[in-house]
């Protein structure tokens, strides 16, 4: 049996399950950092911060 690594939400730090409607995106400012956002944080418009350039979104 293999271990499945789940992506972690960049806002709430919760694992994003395969059936959940999470999204993967790159930083809109520098384009280098990858963000994962869970459905809940997208709905609640929770913020995230790029560790490379300091951009704060949503």
C-alpha distance matrix in Angstrom:
0.0 3.8 6.8 9.4 12.9 15.5 19.0 21.6 25.0 27.7 30.1 28.6 25.5 23.2 19.8 20.3 18.1 17.4 20.1 22.6 25.3 24.9 26.5 26.1 29.5 31.3 34.1 37.2 39.4 38.0 35.2 33.0 30.9 28.0 28.0 25.6 27.4 26.2 28.3 30.0 31.2 32.5 34.4 35.8 36.6 35.1 35.8 33.7 35.0 34.4 34.0 35.6 38.8 39.1 39.1 38.7 37.7 37.4
3.8 0.0 3.8 6.4 9.6 12.5 15.9 18.6 22.1 24.6 27.2 26.0 22.8 20.9 17.4 17.8 16.1 15.5 18.6 20.7 23.2 22.3 23.6 22.9 26.1 27.8 30.6 33.7 35.8 34.2 31.5 29.2 27.1 24.4 24.6 22.4 24.5 23.7 26.0 27.9 28.8 29.9 32.2 33.5 34.0 32.4 32.9 30.6 31.7 30.9 30.5 31.9 35.1 35.6 35.6 35.3 34.5 34.3
6.8 3.8 0.0 3.8 6.4 9.5 12.9 15.2 18.8 21.3 23.8 22.5 19.2 17.4 14.0 14.9 13.7 13.8 17.1 18.7 21.2 20.0 21.3 20.6 23.8 25.4 28.0 31.2 33.3 31.8 29.3 26.9 24.5 21.8 21.8 19.6 21.6 20.8 23.4 25.0 25.7 27.1 29.4 30.5 30.9 29.1 29.6 27.3 28.4 27.8 27.3 29.0 32.2 32.4 32.6 32.1 31.4 31.3
9.4 6.4 3.8 0.0 3.8 6.2 9.7 12.4 15.8 18.5 21.0 19.9 16.8 14.9 11.2 11.6 10.3 10.2 13.8 15.1 17.5 16.3 17.6 17.1 20.4 22.3 25.0 28.1 30.4 29.1 26.5 24.5 22.0 19.0 18.7 16.2 18.2 17.4 19.9 21.7 22.4 23.6 26.0 27.2 27.6 26.1 26.6 24.4 25.8 25.3 25.2 27.0 29.9 30.0 29.9 29.3 28.3 28.0
12.9 9.6 6.4 3.8 0.0 3.8 6.6 9.1 12.7 15.1 17.8 17.0 13.8 12.4 9.0 9.8 9.9 10.5 14.2 14.6 16.6 14.6 15.6 14.6 17.7 19.3 21.7 25.0 27.1 25.8 23.4 21.2 18.6 15.7 15.4 13.2 15.5 15.2 18.2 19.9 20.0 21.3 24.0 25.0 25.0 23.2 23.4 21.0 22.1 21.6 21.5 23.3 26.2 26.3 26.3 25.8 25.0 25.0
15.5 12.5 9.5 6.2 3.8 0.0 3.8 6.4 9.6 12.4 14.9 14.0 11.2 9.4 5.8 6.1 6.6 7.8 11.3 11.2 13.1 11.1 12.5 12.1 15.5 17.6 19.9 22.9 25.2 24.5 22.1 20.4 17.5 14.2 13.2 10.4 12.2 11.5 14.5 16.2 16.4 17.7 20.3 21.3 21.5 19.9 20.4 18.4 20.0 19.9 20.3 22.4 25.0 24.7 24.3 23.4 22.3 22.0
19.0 15.9 12.9 9.7 6.6 3.8 0.0 3.8 6.6 9.1 11.9 11.8 9.3 8.5 5.7 5.5 7.9 9.1 12.3 11.1 12.0 9.1 9.8 9.0 12.0 14.0 16.1 19.2 21.5 20.9 18.5 17.0 13.9 10.7 9.4 6.8 9.0 9.3 12.7 14.5 14.0 15.1 18.1 19.0 18.7 17.0 17.1 14.9 16.4 16.3 17.0 19.0 21.4 21.1 20.5 19.8 18.6 18.5
21.6 18.6 15.2 12.4 9.1 6.4 3.8 0.0 3.8 6.2 8.7 8.3 5.5 5.5 4.4 5.8 9.2 11.5 14.0 12.0 12.9 9.7 10.7 10.2 12.7 14.4 15.6 18.7 20.7 20.4 18.7 17.2 13.7 10.9 8.8 6.4 7.9 8.2 11.9 12.8 11.8 13.6 16.5 16.8 16.5 14.3 14.4 12.2 14.0 14.5 15.1 17.7 19.9 19.1 18.7 17.5 16.6 16.7
25.0 22.1 18.8 15.8 12.7 9.6 6.6 3.8 0.0 3.8 5.4 5.7 4.8 5.4 6.2 6.4 10.2 12.6 14.3 11.4 11.5 8.2 9.1 9.3 11.3 13.2 14.0 16.7 18.8 19.2 17.7 16.9 13.3 10.7 7.5 4.9 4.8 5.5 9.3 9.8 8.2 10.1 13.1 13.1 12.7 10.5 10.9 9.2 11.7 12.9 14.3 17.1 18.6 17.3 16.4 14.7 13.4 13.2
27.7 24.6 21.3 18.5 15.1 12.4 9.1 6.2 3.8 0.0 3.8 6.2 5.7 8.3 9.6 10.2 14.0 16.1 17.8 14.9 14.4 10.8 10.5 9.9 10.6 11.5 11.4 14.2 15.9 16.2 15.3 14.5 10.8 9.0 5.8 5.5 6.0 8.3 11.7 11.8 9.1 10.8 14.1 13.5 12.1 9.5 8.6 6.0 8.0 9.3 10.7 13.6 15.0 13.6 12.9 11.3 10.7 11.2
30.1 27.2 23.8 21.0 17.8 14.9 11.9 8.7 5.4 3.8 0.0 3.8 5.8 8.3 10.8 11.4 15.1 17.6 18.7 15.3 14.8 11.8 12.1 12.4 13.0 14.1 13.4 15.6 17.2 18.2 17.8 17.4 13.8 12.4 8.9 8.2 6.8 8.2 10.8 9.9 6.7 9.2 11.9 10.5 9.5 6.3 6.1 5.1 8.2 10.8 12.6 15.8 16.5 14.2 13.3 10.7 9.8 10.0
28.6 26.0 22.5 19.9 17.0 14.0 11.8 8.3 5.7 6.2 3.8 0.0 3.8 5.5 8.9 10.3 13.7 16.8 17.7 14.5 14.9 12.3 13.7 14.5 15.8 17.3 17.0 19.3 21.0 21.9 21.3 20.6 16.9 15.1 11.7 10.1 8.5 8.2 10.8 9.1 7.1 10.6 12.5 11.0 11.2 8.1 9.1 8.8 11.7 14.2 15.5 18.9 19.9 17.6 17.0 14.3 13.5 13.4
25.5 22.8 19.2 16.8 13.8 11.2 9.3 5.5 4.8 5.7 5.8 3.8 0.0 3.8 6.6 9.0 12.4 15.6 17.3 14.6 15.4 12.5 13.8 13.9 15.6 17.0 17.1 19.9 21.5 21.7 20.9 19.6 15.8 13.9 11.1 9.4 9.2 9.2 12.5 11.7 10.1 13.1 15.5 14.5 14.6 11.5 11.8 10.3 12.4 14.1 14.6 18.0 19.8 17.9 17.8 15.8 15.4 15.7
23.2 20.9 17.4 14.9 12.4 9.4 8.5 5.5 5.4 8.3 8.3 5.5 3.8 0.0 3.8 6.4 9.3 12.8 14.2 11.7 13.3 11.1 13.3 14.1 16.6 18.6 19.3 22.0 24.0 24.3 23.0 21.9 18.2 15.7 12.8 10.1 9.5 8.0 10.9 10.3 10.1 13.0 14.9 14.5 15.3 12.9 14.1 13.2 15.7 17.4 18.1 21.3 23.1 21.4 20.9 18.8 17.8 17.5
19.8 17.4 14.0 11.2 9.0 5.8 5.7 4.4 6.2 9.6 10.8 8.9 6.6 3.8 0.0 3.8 6.2 9.6 11.6 9.9 12.0 9.9 12.2 12.9 15.9 18.1 19.6 22.4 24.6 24.6 22.8 21.5 18.0 15.1 12.7 9.6 9.8 8.2 11.3 11.8 12.1 14.3 16.4 16.8 17.5 15.5 16.6 15.2 17.5 18.5 19.3 22.0 24.1 23.0 22.5 20.8 19.6 19.1
20.3 17.8 14.9 11.6 9.8 6.1 5.5 5.8 6.4 10.2 11.4 10.3 9.0 6.4 3.8 0.0 3.8 6.6 8.4 6.5 8.3 6.5 9.2 10.5 13.9 16.8 18.6 21.1 23.8 24.0 21.7 20.9 17.8 14.4 11.9 8.3 8.0 6.0 8.6 10.2 11.0 12.3 14.5 15.7 16.4 15.2 16.5 15.4 18.0 18.9 20.2 22.6 24.4 23.5 22.4 20.7 18.9 18.0
18.1 16.1 13.7 10.3 9.9 6.6 7.9 9.2 10.2 14.0 15.1 13.7 12.4 9.3 6.2 3.8 0.0 3.8 5.6 5.3 8.4 8.1 11.2 12.9 16.5 19.6 21.8 24.1 27.0 27.1 24.6 23.9 20.9 17.4 15.2 11.5 11.3 8.8 10.3 12.1 13.8 14.8 16.4 18.1 19.2 18.4 20.0 19.1 21.8 22.5 23.8 26.1 28.0 27.2 26.0 24.4 22.4 21.3
17.4 15.5 13.8 10.2 10.5 7.8 9.1 11.5 12.6 16.1 17.6 16.8 15.6 12.8 9.6 6.6 3.8 0.0 3.8 5.6 8.0 8.4 10.9 12.4 16.2 19.4 22.2 24.3 27.4 27.4 24.5 23.9 21.4 17.7 16.0 12.5 12.7 10.7 11.7 14.3 16.0 16.2 17.9 20.1 21.0 20.6 22.1 21.1 23.6 23.9 25.4 27.2 29.1 28.7 27.3 26.0 23.8 22.5
20.1 18.6 17.1 13.8 14.2 11.3 12.3 14.0 14.3 17.8 18.7 17.7 17.3 14.2 11.6 8.4 5.6 3.8 0.0 3.8 6.5 8.6 11.6 14.1 17.7 21.2 23.8 25.5 28.8 29.2 26.4 26.3 23.8 20.0 18.0 14.3 13.6 10.9 10.6 13.3 15.7 15.6 16.5 19.1 20.4 20.6 22.6 22.2 25.1 25.8 27.7 29.6 31.1 30.5 28.7 27.0 24.4 22.7
22.6 20.7 18.7 15.1 14.6 11.2 11.1 12.0 11.4 14.9 15.3 14.5 14.6 11.7 9.9 6.5 5.3 5.6 3.8 0.0 3.8 5.7 9.2 12.2 15.6 19.1 21.3 22.8 26.1 26.9 24.3 24.4 21.7 18.1 15.5 11.8 10.3 7.4 6.9 9.5 11.9 11.9 12.8 15.3 16.6 16.8 19.0 18.8 22.0 23.0 25.1 27.1 28.4 27.5 25.6 23.7 21.0 19.2
25.3 23.2 21.2 17.5 16.6 13.1 12.0 12.9 11.5 14.4 14.8 14.9 15.4 13.3 12.0 8.3 8.4 8.0 6.5 3.8 0.0 3.8 6.7 10.2 13.1 16.9 19.0 20.1 23.6 24.6 22.0 22.6 20.2 16.6 14.1 10.7 8.9 6.7 5.4 9.0 10.8 9.7 10.9 13.9 14.6 15.5 17.5 17.5 20.6 21.5 24.0 25.8 26.6 25.8 23.6 21.7 18.7 16.7
24.9 22.3 20.0 16.3 14.6 11.1 9.1 9.7 8.2 10.8 11.8 12.3 12.5 11.1 9.9 6.5 8.1 8.4 8.6 5.7 3.8 0.0 3.8 7.0 10.1 13.6 15.7 17.2 20.5 21.3 18.8 19.1 16.5 13.0 10.3 6.9 5.4 4.3 5.2 8.7 9.2 8.4 10.8 13.2 13.2 13.4 14.8 14.2 17.1 17.9 20.3 22.0 23.1 22.3 20.3 18.6 15.9 14.3
26.5 23.6 21.3 17.6 15.6 12.5 9.8 10.7 9.1 10.5 12.1 13.7 13.8 13.3 12.2 9.2 11.2 10.9 11.6 9.2 6.7 3.8 0.0 3.8 6.5 10.2 12.5 13.9 17.3 18.0 15.3 16.0 13.8 10.3 8.1 5.6 5.3 6.7 7.9 11.1 10.6 8.9 12.0 14.3 13.3 13.7 14.3 13.2 15.6 15.8 18.4 19.7 20.5 20.2 18.0 16.8 14.1 12.7
26.1 22.9 20.6 17.1 14.6 12.1 9.0 10.2 9.3 9.9 12.4 14.5 13.9 14.1 12.9 10.5 12.9 12.4 14.1 12.2 10.2 7.0 3.8 0.0 3.8 7.1 10.0 12.0 15.1 15.2 12.3 12.5 10.5 6.9 5.7 4.6 6.6 9.1 11.2 14.1 12.8 11.5 15.0 16.9 15.2 15.1 14.7 12.7 14.3 13.6 16.0 16.8 18.0 18.2 16.3 15.9 13.8 13.2
29.5 26.1 23.8 20.4 17.7 15.5 12.0 12.7 11.3 10.6 13.0 15.8 15.6 16.6 15.9 13.9 16.5 16.2 17.7 15.6 13.1 10.1 6.5 3.8 0.0 3.8 6.7 8.3 11.5 11.8 8.9 9.8 8.4 5.7 5.3 6.5 8.3 11.6 13.4 15.9 13.9 12.3 15.9 17.4 15.0 15.0 13.9 11.8 12.7 11.6 14.3 14.5 15.2 15.7 13.5 13.7 11.7 11.4
31.3 27.8 25.4 22.3 19.3 17.6 14.0 14.4 13.2 11.5 14.1 17.3 17.0 18.6 18.1 16.8 19.6 19.4 21.2 19.1 16.9 13.6 10.2 7.1 3.8 0.0 3.8 6.1 8.6 8.2 5.2 6.2 5.5 4.5 5.9 8.8 11.0 14.6 16.7 18.8 16.3 14.9 18.6 19.6 16.8 16.4 14.5 11.8 11.6 9.5 12.0 11.5 12.0 13.3 11.4 12.6 11.5 12.0
34.1 30.6 28.0 25.0 21.7 19.9 16.1 15.6 14.0 11.4 13.4 17.0 17.1 19.3 19.6 18.6 21.8 22.2 23.8 21.3 19.0 15.7 12.5 10.0 6.7 3.8 0.0 3.8 5.4 5.7 4.6 6.2 5.3 6.3 6.9 10.4 11.9 15.7 17.8 19.3 16.2 15.1 18.7 19.0 15.8 15.2 12.5 9.9 8.9 6.7 9.8 9.1 8.8 9.8 7.7 9.3 8.8 10.1
37.2 33.7 31.2 28.1 25.0 22.9 19.2 18.7 16.7 14.2 15.6 19.3 19.9 22.0 22.4 21.1 24.1 24.3 25.5 22.8 20.1 17.2 13.9 12.0 8.3 6.1 3.8 0.0 3.8 6.1 5.7 8.8 9.0 9.8 10.0 13.0 13.8 17.4 18.8 20.3 17.3 15.5 18.7 19.2 15.7 15.9 13.4 11.7 11.0 9.5 12.7 11.8 10.3 11.2 8.2 9.7 8.7 9.6
39.4 35.8 33.3 30.4 27.1 25.2 21.5 20.7 18.8 15.9 17.2 21.0 21.5 24.0 24.6 23.8 27.0 27.4 28.8 26.1 23.6 20.5 17.3 15.1 11.5 8.6 5.4 3.8 0.0 3.8 5.9 8.5 9.4 11.5 12.2 15.6 16.6 20.3 22.0 23.1 19.8 18.4 21.6 21.6 17.9 17.7 14.6 12.6 10.9 8.8 11.5 9.9 7.6 9.0 6.5 9.3 9.8 11.5
38.0 34.2 31.8 29.1 25.8 24.5 20.9 20.4 19.2 16.2 18.2 21.9 21.7 24.3 24.6 24.0 27.1 27.4 29.2 26.9 24.6 21.3 18.0 15.2 11.8 8.2 5.7 6.1 3.8 0.0 3.8 5.5 7.4 10.3 12.1 15.8 17.6 21.4 23.5 24.9 21.7 20.5 24.0 24.1 20.6 19.9 16.8 14.1 11.8 8.7 10.5 7.8 6.6 9.4 8.3 11.6 12.5 14.4
35.2 31.5 29.3 26.5 23.4 22.1 18.5 18.7 17.7 15.3 17.8 21.3 20.9 23.0 22.8 21.7 24.6 24.5 26.4 24.3 22.0 18.8 15.3 12.3 8.9 5.2 4.6 5.7 5.9 3.8 0.0 3.8 6.1 8.0 10.3 13.7 15.8 19.5 21.6 23.5 20.7 19.3 22.8 23.5 20.2 19.8 17.1 14.4 12.9 9.8 11.8 9.7 9.6 12.1 10.6 13.2 13.2 14.5
33.0 29.2 26.9 24.5 21.2 20.4 17.0 17.2 16.9 14.5 17.4 20.6 19.6 21.9 21.5 20.9 23.9 23.9 26.3 24.4 22.6 19.1 16.0 12.5 9.8 6.2 6.2 8.8 8.5 5.5 3.8 0.0 3.8 6.6 9.7 13.2 16.0 19.7 22.3 24.0 21.2 20.4 24.2 24.6 21.6 20.5 17.8 14.5 12.6 9.1 9.9 7.7 9.1 11.8 11.5 14.1 14.6 16.2
30.9 27.1 24.5 22.0 18.6 17.5 13.9 13.7 13.3 10.8 13.8 16.9 15.8 18.2 18.0 17.8 20.9 21.4 23.8 21.7 20.2 16.5 13.8 10.5 8.4 5.5 5.3 9.0 9.4 7.4 6.1 3.8 0.0 3.8 6.5 10.1 13.0 16.5 19.4 20.9 18.1 17.8 21.5 21.7 19.0 17.5 14.9 11.4 9.8 6.5 7.5 6.8 8.8 10.5 10.2 12.1 12.6 14.2
28.0 24.4 21.8 19.0 15.7 14.2 10.7 10.9 10.7 9.0 12.4 15.1 13.9 15.7 15.1 14.4 17.4 17.7 20.0 18.1 16.6 13.0 10.3 6.9 5.7 4.5 6.3 9.8 11.5 10.3 8.0 6.6 3.8 0.0 3.8 6.8 10.0 13.5 16.4 18.3 15.8 15.4 19.2 19.9 17.5 16.3 14.4 11.1 10.7 8.6 10.0 10.3 12.2 13.2 12.3 13.2 12.8 13.7
28.0 24.6 21.8 18.7 15.4 13.2 9.4 8.8 7.5 5.8 8.9 11.7 11.1 12.8 12.7 11.9 15.2 16.0 18.0 15.5 14.1 10.3 8.1 5.7 5.3 5.9 6.9 10.0 12.2 12.1 10.3 9.7 6.5 3.8 0.0 3.8 6.5 10.0 13.0 14.6 12.1 11.9 15.7 16.2 14.0 12.7 11.1 8.2 9.0 8.2 10.4 11.8 13.1 13.0 11.7 11.5 10.4 10.9
25.6 22.4 19.6 16.2 13.2 10.4 6.8 6.4 4.9 5.5 8.2 10.1 9.4 10.1 9.6 8.3 11.5 12.5 14.3 11.8 10.7 6.9 5.6 4.6 6.5 8.8 10.4 13.0 15.6 15.8 13.7 13.2 10.1 6.8 3.8 0.0 3.8 6.7 9.9 11.8 10.0 10.1 13.7 14.6 13.3 12.1 11.7 9.6 11.5 11.5 13.6 15.3 16.8 16.3 14.9 13.9 12.2 11.9
27.4 24.5 21.6 18.2 15.5 12.2 9.0 7.9 4.8 6.0 6.8 8.5 9.2 9.5 9.8 8.0 11.3 12.7 13.6 10.3 8.9 5.4 5.3 6.6 8.3 11.0 11.9 13.8 16.6 17.6 15.8 16.0 13.0 10.0 6.5 3.8 0.0 3.8 6.6 8.2 6.4 6.4 10.0 11.0 10.0 9.2 9.8 8.8 11.8 12.9 15.4 17.5 18.3 17.2 15.3 13.5 11.1 10.1
26.2 23.7 20.8 17.4 15.2 11.5 9.3 8.2 5.5 8.3 8.2 8.2 9.2 8.0 8.2 6.0 8.8 10.7 10.9 7.4 6.7 4.3 6.7 9.1 11.6 14.6 15.7 17.4 20.3 21.4 19.5 19.7 16.5 13.5 10.0 6.7 3.8 0.0 3.8 5.5 5.5 6.3 8.8 10.1 10.5 9.9 11.7 11.6 14.8 16.4 18.6 21.0 21.9 20.6 18.7 16.5 14.1 12.7
28.3 26.0 23.4 19.9 18.2 14.5 12.7 11.9 9.3 11.7 10.8 10.8 12.5 10.9 11.3 8.6 10.3 11.7 10.6 6.9 5.4 5.2 7.9 11.2 13.4 16.7 17.8 18.8 22.0 23.5 21.6 22.3 19.4 16.4 13.0 9.9 6.6 3.8 0.0 3.8 5.6 5.2 6.2 8.7 9.8 10.5 13.0 13.8 17.3 19.1 21.7 24.0 24.5 23.0 20.7 18.2 15.3 13.2
30.0 27.9 25.0 21.7 19.9 16.2 14.5 12.8 9.8 11.8 9.9 9.1 11.7 10.3 11.8 10.2 12.1 14.3 13.3 9.5 9.0 8.7 11.1 14.1 15.9 18.8 19.3 20.3 23.1 24.9 23.5 24.0 20.9 18.3 14.6 11.8 8.2 5.5 3.8 0.0 3.8 5.4 5.2 6.1 8.4 8.6 11.8 13.3 17.0 19.4 21.9 24.6 24.9 22.9 20.8 17.9 15.2 13.2
31.2 28.8 25.7 22.4 20.0 16.4 14.0 11.8 8.2 9.1 6.7 7.1 10.1 10.1 12.1 11.0 13.8 16.0 15.7 11.9 10.8 9.2 10.6 12.8 13.9 16.3 16.2 17.3 19.8 21.7 20.7 21.2 18.1 15.8 12.1 10.0 6.4 5.5 5.6 3.8 0.0 3.8 5.4 5.0 5.7 5.1 8.0 9.6 13.3 15.9 18.5 21.2 21.3 19.2 17.1 14.1 11.5 9.8
32.5 29.9 27.1 23.6 21.3 17.7 15.1 13.6 10.1 10.8 9.2 10.6 13.1 13.0 14.3 12.3 14.8 16.2 15.6 11.9 9.7 8.4 8.9 11.5 12.3 14.9 15.1 15.5 18.4 20.5 19.3 20.4 17.8 15.4 11.9 10.1 6.4 6.3 5.2 5.4 3.8 0.0 3.8 5.5 5.0 6.6 8.9 10.5 14.1 16.2 19.3 21.5 21.2 19.5 16.8 14.0 10.8 8.4
34.4 32.2 29.4 26.0 24.0 20.3 18.1 16.5 13.1 14.1 11.9 12.5 15.5 14.9 16.4 14.5 16.4 17.9 16.5 12.8 10.9 10.8 12.0 15.0 15.9 18.6 18.7 18.7 21.6 24.0 22.8 24.2 21.5 19.2 15.7 13.7 10.0 8.8 6.2 5.2 5.4 3.8 0.0 3.8 5.5 8.0 11.1 13.5 17.2 19.7 22.7 25.0 24.5 22.5 19.8 16.7 13.4 10.8
35.8 33.5 30.5 27.2 25.0 21.3 19.0 16.8 13.1 13.5 10.5 11.0 14.5 14.5 16.8 15.7 18.1 20.1 19.1 15.3 13.9 13.2 14.3 16.9 17.4 19.6 19.0 19.2 21.6 24.1 23.5 24.6 21.7 19.9 16.2 14.6 11.0 10.1 8.7 6.1 5.0 5.5 3.8 0.0 3.8 5.5 9.1 12.1 15.8 18.8 21.6 24.2 23.6 21.1 18.7 15.2 12.4 10.3
36.6 34.0 30.9 27.6 25.0 21.5 18.7 16.5 12.7 12.1 9.5 11.2 14.6 15.3 17.5 16.4 19.2 21.0 20.4 16.6 14.6 13.2 13.3 15.2 15.0 16.8 15.8 15.7 17.9 20.6 20.2 21.6 19.0 17.5 14.0 13.3 10.0 10.5 9.8 8.4 5.7 5.0 5.5 3.8 0.0 3.8 6.4 9.5 12.9 15.8 19.0 21.2 20.3 17.9 15.2 11.8 8.8 6.5
35.1 32.4 29.1 26.1 23.2 19.9 17.0 14.3 10.5 9.5 6.3 8.1 11.5 12.9 15.5 15.2 18.4 20.6 20.6 16.8 15.5 13.4 13.7 15.1 15.0 16.4 15.2 15.9 17.7 19.9 19.8 20.5 17.5 16.3 12.7 12.1 9.2 9.9 10.5 8.6 5.1 6.6 8.0 5.5 3.8 0.0 3.8 6.9 10.4 13.7 16.4 19.1 18.6 15.9 13.8 10.3 8.2 7.1
35.8 32.9 29.6 26.6 23.4 20.4 17.1 14.4 10.9 8.6 6.1 9.1 11.8 14.1 16.6 16.5 20.0 22.1 22.6 19.0 17.5 14.8 14.3 14.7 13.9 14.5 12.5 13.4 14.6 16.8 17.1 17.8 14.9 14.4 11.1 11.7 9.8 11.7 13.0 11.8 8.0 8.9 11.1 9.1 6.4 3.8 0.0 3.8 6.9 10.3 13.1 15.7 15.0 12.1 10.2 6.6 5.3 5.6
33.7 30.6 27.3 24.4 21.0 18.4 14.9 12.2 9.2 6.0 5.1 8.8 10.3 13.2 15.2 15.4 19.1 21.1 22.2 18.8 17.5 14.2 13.2 12.7 11.8 11.8 9.9 11.7 12.6 14.1 14.4 14.5 11.4 11.1 8.2 9.6 8.8 11.6 13.8 13.3 9.6 10.5 13.5 12.1 9.5 6.9 3.8 0.0 3.8 6.9 9.6 12.3 12.1 9.7 8.3 5.6 5.4 6.8
35.0 31.7 28.4 25.8 22.1 20.0 16.4 14.0 11.7 8.0 8.2 11.7 12.4 15.7 17.5 18.0 21.8 23.6 25.1 22.0 20.6 17.1 15.6 14.3 12.7 11.6 8.9 11.0 10.9 11.8 12.9 12.6 9.8 10.7 9.0 11.5 11.8 14.8 17.3 17.0 13.3 14.1 17.2 15.8 12.9 10.4 6.9 3.8 0.0 3.8 6.3 8.9 8.6 6.0 5.6 4.4 6.5 9.0
34.4 30.9 27.8 25.3 21.6 19.9 16.3 14.5 12.9 9.3 10.8 14.2 14.1 17.4 18.5 18.9 22.5 23.9 25.8 23.0 21.5 17.9 15.8 13.6 11.6 9.5 6.7 9.5 8.8 8.7 9.8 9.1 6.5 8.6 8.2 11.5 12.9 16.4 19.1 19.4 15.9 16.2 19.7 18.8 15.8 13.7 10.3 6.9 3.8 0.0 3.8 5.4 5.8 4.9 5.2 6.5 8.5 11.0
34.0 30.5 27.3 25.2 21.5 20.3 17.0 15.1 14.3 10.7 12.6 15.5 14.6 18.1 19.3 20.2 23.8 25.4 27.7 25.1 24.0 20.3 18.4 16.0 14.3 12.0 9.8 12.7 11.5 10.5 11.8 9.9 7.5 10.0 10.4 13.6 15.4 18.6 21.7 21.9 18.5 19.3 22.7 21.6 19.0 16.4 13.1 9.6 6.3 3.8 0.0 3.8 6.0 5.7 8.0 9.6 12.0 14.6
35.6 31.9 29.0 27.0 23.3 22.4 19.0 17.7 17.1 13.6 15.8 18.9 18.0 21.3 22.0 22.6 26.1 27.2 29.6 27.1 25.8 22.0 19.7 16.8 14.5 11.5 9.1 11.8 9.9 7.8 9.7 7.7 6.8 10.3 11.8 15.3 17.5 21.0 24.0 24.6 21.2 21.5 25.0 24.2 21.2 19.1 15.7 12.3 8.9 5.4 3.8 0.0 3.8 6.0 8.2 11.0 13.5 16.1
38.8 35.1 32.2 29.9 26.2 25.0 21.4 19.9 18.6 15.0 16.5 19.9 19.8 23.1 24.1 24.4 28.0 29.1 31.1 28.4 26.6 23.1 20.5 18.0 15.2 12.0 8.8 10.3 7.6 6.6 9.6 9.1 8.8 12.2 13.1 16.8 18.3 21.9 24.5 24.9 21.3 21.2 24.5 23.6 20.3 18.6 15.0 12.1 8.6 5.8 6.0 3.8 0.0 3.8 5.6 9.1 11.9 14.7
39.1 35.6 32.4 30.0 26.3 24.7 21.1 19.1 17.3 13.6 14.2 17.6 17.9 21.4 23.0 23.5 27.2 28.7 30.5 27.5 25.8 22.3 20.2 18.2 15.7 13.3 9.8 11.2 9.0 9.4 12.1 11.8 10.5 13.2 13.0 16.3 17.2 20.6 23.0 22.9 19.2 19.5 22.5 21.1 17.9 15.9 12.1 9.7 6.0 4.9 5.7 6.0 3.8 0.0 3.8 6.3 9.7 12.7
39.1 35.6 32.6 29.9 26.3 24.3 20.5 18.7 16.4 12.9 13.3 17.0 17.8 20.9 22.5 22.4 26.0 27.3 28.7 25.6 23.6 20.3 18.0 16.3 13.5 11.4 7.7 8.2 6.5 8.3 10.6 11.5 10.2 12.3 11.7 14.9 15.3 18.7 20.7 20.8 17.1 16.8 19.8 18.7 15.2 13.8 10.2 8.3 5.6 5.2 8.0 8.2 5.6 3.8 0.0 3.8 6.5 9.4
38.7 35.3 32.1 29.3 25.8 23.4 19.8 17.5 14.7 11.3 10.7 14.3 15.8 18.8 20.8 20.7 24.4 26.0 27.0 23.7 21.7 18.6 16.8 15.9 13.7 12.6 9.3 9.7 9.3 11.6 13.2 14.1 12.1 13.2 11.5 13.9 13.5 16.5 18.2 17.9 14.1 14.0 16.7 15.2 11.8 10.3 6.6 5.6 4.4 6.5 9.6 11.0 9.1 6.3 3.8 0.0 3.8 6.8
37.7 34.5 31.4 28.3 25.0 22.3 18.6 16.6 13.4 10.7 9.8 13.5 15.4 17.8 19.6 18.9 22.4 23.8 24.4 21.0 18.7 15.9 14.1 13.8 11.7 11.5 8.8 8.7 9.8 12.5 13.2 14.6 12.6 12.8 10.4 12.2 11.1 14.1 15.3 15.2 11.5 10.8 13.4 12.4 8.8 8.2 5.3 5.4 6.5 8.5 12.0 13.5 11.9 9.7 6.5 3.8 0.0 3.0
37.4 34.3 31.3 28.0 25.0 22.0 18.5 16.7 13.2 11.2 10.0 13.4 15.7 17.5 19.1 18.0 21.3 22.5 22.7 19.2 16.7 14.3 12.7 13.2 11.4 12.0 10.1 9.6 11.5 14.4 14.5 16.2 14.2 13.7 10.9 11.9 10.1 12.7 13.2 13.2 9.8 8.4 10.8 10.3 6.5 7.1 5.6 6.8 9.0 11.0 14.6 16.1 14.7 12.7 9.4 6.8 3.0 0.0
